[in-house]
Amino acid sequence: MLLEGDRVTGKNNQPAIGGNHQGTTVDFQLKVDKPVSRGNALNYPHTSLFLESLESDEGEHIIRIREQAGGAGSRTAARELRTLIINVLNDGAPHVALDFEGQAVVSSSFADEVIGKLFADMGFNAFTHRVKLRHMNPTVSTLVDRAIARRLAAN
């Protein structure tokens, strides 16, 4: 069969579907009482377009702090970023890189709400293996170190 414009034709260029032909009906039922996986049904792994949008050419999932809509100055923006990081990790990213390139400063509350809480919740081993901190200038690095130290002292 070949699609030519709005006509479907057969091998000999004669119309295979037309007014003189009956056609075929396909009927199927989908049970909705059980979970259905498109990946399993079609024999391909599920691909998250969201995760792919964060993935670099090297396969690393990168969140650029400067591109976050809420900025890096409030606890509210930090909560949203922390939720995003957790979602990326839960969706299958082996680790996430937080890229601070071009971010001159973050607030202490932002550093605590994102990095301090993630560190406290995940623990040292999981945090250091799953969250990578990149391109921090000395000011941002000091604020992040202080946030982690405060969380460690509180526990």
N, C-alpha and C positions, 0 to 999 in steps of 0.2 A: 504494500500500500504506500502511496506517496501523496503528500499534501501539496497541492498546487493552487495557491490563492485560497479560495473558499471551497475547492473541490478536493475530495479524496479519490485518488485513482488507483487502479490495479496495475499489474506489470505491463499489460499491453495498452496502457493509456486509456482504457475504457473506464467509464465511471463505475466504481465499485459500490458506491453509496449514491442512491438517487431515488427518484420517484417510483421506479419499477422494482426496487430492491427492498426487502423487508427489514434488514438490519439486525442488530443483536442487542439484547438487554442484559445488563449485568446487575444482579441483585445481591446485596450482602448485608449482613447484620453485624453490628459492633456492640458487644456486651459492655455496658458501662458500670457494672457492679464490681469489676476487677480492674486493677491498674493496667494501662496499656503503654508500652514503650515503643515509640516509632523506630528507635534505633534497633531494638530486637526484632521488630516485625519486618523491617527492611534490611536487616543485617548490616548495619553500619553504626559506629559509635556516635553518641550524642555530641554535638558541637555547640558550645555556648558562644554566641556571637558577642555577648558582653565580655567574656574572658578574652576572646580573640581581639577585641578592640583595645585591650590593655597590653597585649602581647607584643614584645619587640621581635626583631628579626632573629634574635638569638634564642627566643622562646621564653624570655623572662617577662613576668607580669609587672608592669611599672605604673605606679600612681605618682603623677607629678603634682607636688603640693601647690605650685603656682597656678595650676589649672583648675583647682577646686573652687567651685562657685562661692562657697562660704568664706573663703579666705583663711587666714591662719592667726586670727586674733581673738576668737571667742570660743567658749566651751560648746556652744550650740554647733558651730561649724566643725569643731573637733569631734563631737559625738557622731555627726553625720559621716565624717571621714573614718572614724573607728568602725562604724557599722559597715561602711563600704569595704574596708580591709578584711573584716571578719567574713563578709559575704564572698569576697574573692577567694579567700582561703577555703571556705566551706564548699564553694562551687568546684573545687578541684585544683586550684593553683598550688603547686608544691611550696612556693614561697612568693612573697610580694616584695618588690623594691620600692621604698618610699624615696622619691627623688626630690631633694630640696634645692636643686639648681635654680639660681636666680632668686631664691627666697632669702632676703637679707635678715629677717628677724621673724620669730614667732612669739606669741605671748606665752608667759609661764603657764597660764591655765590651759592653753592649747596643747603645749608639750605634755602637761600632766594628763589631760583628758585622752589624748591619743596614745602617746608612747608610754607614759607612766602606767595607765590602766591596762593597756595591752600587755606590758611586761608583767604586771602583777597577776593578771588573769591567766596568762599563758605559762608563766614560769620562765626561768632563765634559759633552759635548754630549748624549749619550743620556740621562744621568742627569737633567740639568736640563730636558730636554723630556718625559721619561716619568715622573719621580717628583716629585710636588709635596709640599712639607712645609708643613703648616698648623697654626695655633694653638699654636705652640711658645712657652712662656714663656722669659724670658731665661736661666734655668738650663739648660733642655733645649737651647736654641739654642746656648749655649756648649759644652755637651758634644758636640753634633752637629758643630759647627764644628771642635772639637779632634780628633774622630775622623777627619774628612775630611783635616785638615791632617797628621795622623800618617800616614795612608795615602799622601798625596801625597809626603811626605818619605821614605817607605820605598821609593818607586819611583824 
